[in-house]
Amino acid sequence: MTIDPATRAVYDANATQWAAKRSTGRREEAVERLLAREGQPGERYLDVGCGAGLHLTDLPDGAVGLDASIEMLKVAAGSVDSPLVFGDAAELPFASQSFDGALASRVHVHLPRPSVPIAFADLHRVLKVDGVVELIMFEGDQDLMPSSDTDFPGRSFSFWPREHLLDVVHGAGFGVDALDTVTTTRWPRLQLSLRRLLTLPDTVGPHMRVLVCGLNPSVHSAEMGVGFGRGGNRFWPAALASGLVSVDRNPLHALRSHGVGMTDLVKRATPRADALTRDEYREGVARLERLCRWLQPAVVCMVGLAGWRAAMDRHASAGLQELTLGDRPVYVMPSTSGLNAHSRLEDLTEHLRVVQQIR
């Protein structure tokens, strides 16, 4: 899902007027915070939803501006020397780990809330590990509704309860260094200072027919950017053989083409699963419960019987469980790791065939 088209049309029609009204001559606080977190000279920054380029002159040299409004970019081109890219915040047209930091000020507010996790996952992808983000969203509880309470009517906005947004940020693979609420504006703002962690972001969205859940990412998979990515892991061969997916090691294609989402019970990447703590299991289950209650996948497929036993039911067997997550059915299958010699590829494939029949 891209930025709301009607909202983009408003920006296109009012680009010059918008820039004139917003040009105050002073730096936005989010820019100040981003500059305060700047690391080494030569770092590259991205302004996601740069609009008329009002913040680009304050960012370090070489900062790139991206916007979905071509008219806004035309205005920006008249006042800044920064590289400008026509593109969407939900589908960033950049290579993985291209940037050291990013500003995302009130741009993801123009997405429906269920589309925000995948947009944040793409932001995670284009940032280097430990890359910093200054994110501003609106606080409240509204999913992409038009508002007349604005100087440029016709735009639609999403508002987020604080804890819900934190769940999505955590699921996208970011740590929160700071969180502030600003109430002096028309709409309360949630200002978050984020850091890109070495982990896998959730690839989730609405209308999932299967939500695949691993225990936690291995360091190798987190570095690859693909869950179950190690060569000896049999998840992807089993998923292909079962018809669950049609492209190898491509979580985004699995979500968009087959309705197959991916997440992890615990987001922290470790060399071994036995490094996880009881608190991490408890917090992970609570987050997964809320995720399932929100997005309502047809079924949750937990990959790893030992992990489910450690987190939920120490007497569990593989198959459909009595316990649910967010009122959604849960199917537990054996680990697909190459270290699990008890399960053949044929057995794992059959488990995934069964999962697809559950409704």
ABEGO torsion letter per residue (X at the ends): XBBBAAAAAAAAAAAAAAAAAABAGBBBAAAAAAAAABBBBGBBBBBBGAEAGAAAAABBBGBBBBBABAAAAAAAAAABABBBBBBBAABBBBBBGABABBBBBGAAAABBAAAAAAAAAAAAAABBBGBBBBBBBBBEBBBGBBBABBABBGBBBBBBBAAAAAAAAAAAGBBBABBBBBAABABBBBBBBBBBBBBBBBBBBBGBABBBBBABBBAAAAAAGBBGABAABAAAAAAAAAGABABBGBAAAAAAAAGBBBBBABABBBABAAABBAAAAAAAAAAAAAAAAAAGBABBBBBGAAAAAAAABAABBBEBBABBBGGBBBBBBBBABAABAABBAAAAAAAAAAAAABX
